[in-house]
Amino acid sequence: MKGIKAYQKVQVMTSDRVRLVVMLYEGVIKFNRLAALAIKDNDIEKRSQYINRSVAIISELCNSLDMERGAEVALNLRDLYLHSLARLAEANNQNSVRIIDGVTALFAEVKEGWDALAASGANAGKPALEAGARYGA
């Protein structure tokens, strides 16, 4: 297990900014799906744990937005992130797979745009940590 964690840490530290955003979106999608499964299994502790992981990632994405350089895109992403945080809190309170699935679908859709940016080579070059890691927009 230590080897996997070390590999993941190196992957994050050496990824460019766009790839890092893609990885964070993948994390939100993964933890939301696990939270939905926990609800189906009636495992309240796991549900809360996975929703909290998604919330932590989304909060980091929101806090990392460069509102000056990102302009309207950053504003739209902030609105998406704040809406998603509110919906996940609601899903946690209501034990709702439907709400979690809605947030997951939003992130999957927006992730497609980030995937296209990554494929085009946008922001390729310096790793995120060298580049200052303002990776939300």
Backbone torsions as a table, in degrees:
resi	resn	phi	psi	omega
1	MET	NA	-36.4	179.4
2	LYS	-61.1	-38.3	179.7
3	GLY	-62.3	-40.3	179.4
4	ILE	-65.5	-45.6	-179.9
5	LYS	-63.4	-40.4	178.5
6	ALA	-63.9	-42.8	177.8
7	TYR	-61.0	-45.4	-179.8
8	GLN	-62.4	-38.9	179.4
9	LYS	-64.5	-44.3	178.1
10	VAL	-63.2	-40.9	179.8
11	GLN	-60.7	-44.2	179.4
12	VAL	-66.5	-43.6	-175.8
13	MET	-68.6	-24.7	-176.7
14	THR	-106.8	1.6	-179.9
15	SER	-79.6	149.4	173.8
16	ASP	-76.1	170.8	-172.8
17	ARG	-61.2	-43.3	-178.4
18	VAL	-66.0	-44.2	178.8
19	ARG	-62.3	-35.4	178.1
20	LEU	-64.4	-41.7	177.3
21	VAL	-62.1	-43.1	178.1
22	VAL	-58.4	-43.7	179.6
23	MET	-63.5	-38.8	178.2
24	LEU	-66.6	-41.9	176.2
25	TYR	-61.8	-41.2	177.1
26	GLU	-59.9	-37.9	177.2
27	GLY	-63.9	-44.7	178.2
28	VAL	-60.1	-47.0	-179.2
29	ILE	-61.4	-45.0	-179.9
30	LYS	-61.2	-50.5	-176.5
31	PHE	-68.8	-33.1	175.3
32	ASN	-64.5	-43.4	178.9
33	ARG	-63.3	-40.6	177.6
34	LEU	-65.9	-37.2	176.9
35	ALA	-63.6	-41.9	178.6
36	ALA	-63.0	-40.8	176.8
37	LEU	-64.4	-38.9	178.5
38	ALA	-63.1	-38.3	177.0
39	ILE	-62.9	-45.2	179.6
40	LYS	-62.1	-31.4	178.0
41	ASP	-87.4	1.7	-179.1
42	ASN	59.3	36.1	179.6
43	ASP	-104.1	90.2	-175.0
44	ILE	-62.9	-41.2	-179.1
45	GLU	-61.3	-47.8	179.4
46	LYS	-65.5	-40.7	178.3
47	ARG	-55.0	-50.6	-179.0
48	SER	-63.8	-40.7	179.9
49	GLN	-60.5	-47.3	-177.6
50	TYR	-71.2	-38.2	176.6
51	ILE	-64.1	-40.9	178.6
52	ASN	-62.5	-34.9	176.9
53	ARG	-66.1	-43.9	177.0
54	SER	-61.8	-43.8	179.8
55	VAL	-60.1	-41.7	179.6
56	ALA	-62.2	-42.5	179.6
57	ILE	-66.3	-47.2	-178.6
58	ILE	-63.4	-39.4	177.5
59	SER	-61.3	-42.3	177.9
60	GLU	-64.3	-42.5	176.3
61	LEU	-58.9	-45.2	-179.1
62	CYS	-64.0	-45.5	-178.4
63	ASN	-68.4	-22.1	-177.5
64	SER	-90.2	-3.6	-179.4
65	LEU	-61.9	136.2	175.0
66	ASP	-96.6	93.2	-172.3
67	MET	-66.8	-28.7	179.0
68	GLU	-73.3	-51.8	-178.1
69	ARG	-77.8	-29.9	-176.2
70	GLY	-80.8	-19.3	177.1
71	ALA	46.8	-128.1	-174.6
72	GLU	-63.8	-36.2	178.5
73	VAL	-61.9	-44.5	179.5
74	ALA	-64.1	-39.6	177.3
75	LEU	-62.4	-44.0	179.2
76	ASN	-64.9	-41.8	177.8
77	LEU	-64.9	-41.2	177.4
78	ARG	-59.1	-44.3	178.3
79	ASP	-61.0	-42.2	177.6
80	LEU	-61.4	-46.2	-177.9
81	TYR	-65.3	-44.6	179.9
82	LEU	-64.5	-41.1	176.4
83	HIS	-61.4	-44.2	-179.3
84	SER	-64.0	-40.4	177.7
85	LEU	-61.6	-43.9	179.0
86	ALA	-63.7	-42.6	-179.2
87	ARG	-66.4	-38.1	178.9
88	LEU	-68.0	-35.6	174.9
89	ALA	-62.8	-42.2	178.0
90	GLU	-64.1	-42.5	179.0
91	ALA	-62.0	-40.2	179.7
92	ASN	-64.9	-43.0	179.9
93	ASN	-68.4	-37.2	-175.5
94	GLN	-96.1	-3.6	-178.5
95	ASN	56.9	48.8	-169.6
96	SER	-109.0	111.4	173.7
97	VAL	-65.2	-38.4	-177.2
98	ARG	-59.0	-43.7	-179.9
99	ILE	-67.1	-44.6	178.5
100	ILE	-60.3	-43.7	179.3
101	ASP	-61.3	-34.6	177.0
102	GLY	-64.2	-44.0	177.8
103	VAL	-65.5	-41.7	179.2
104	THR	-60.6	-43.1	179.2
105	ALA	-62.7	-40.7	176.8
106	LEU	-60.2	-47.4	-179.1
107	PHE	-66.7	-37.0	178.3
108	ALA	-63.9	-40.1	-179.6
109	GLU	-66.9	-46.7	-179.4
110	VAL	-69.1	-32.7	177.9
111	LYS	-59.7	-33.6	178.1
112	GLU	-58.2	-38.5	176.6
113	GLY	-65.7	-43.4	177.1
114	TRP	-64.8	-38.4	176.7
115	ASP	-59.7	-41.7	179.5
116	ALA	-64.8	-40.4	176.5
117	LEU	-62.5	-43.3	179.6
118	ALA	-62.6	-41.5	-179.3
119	ALA	-67.0	-29.7	-178.8
120	SER	-80.1	-9.8	179.9
121	GLY	85.8	11.8	177.9
122	ALA	-61.3	136.6	-179.4
123	ASN	61.7	19.1	177.0
124	ALA	-70.7	156.5	178.0
125	GLY	123.6	-111.4	-175.2
126	LYS	-64.7	139.6	173.3
127	PRO	-61.4	156.2	-176.5
128	ALA	-56.8	-40.4	-177.6
129	LEU	-67.6	-35.7	176.9
130	GLU	-71.5	-33.5	-174.4
131	ALA	-83.7	-0.8	177.9
132	GLY	98.4	-7.4	172.3
133	ALA	52.5	38.4	169.6
134	ARG	-90.0	81.8	-164.5
135	TYR	-102.4	1.9	-178.4
136	GLY	-78.7	-27.0	175.5
137	ALA	-177.2	NA	NA
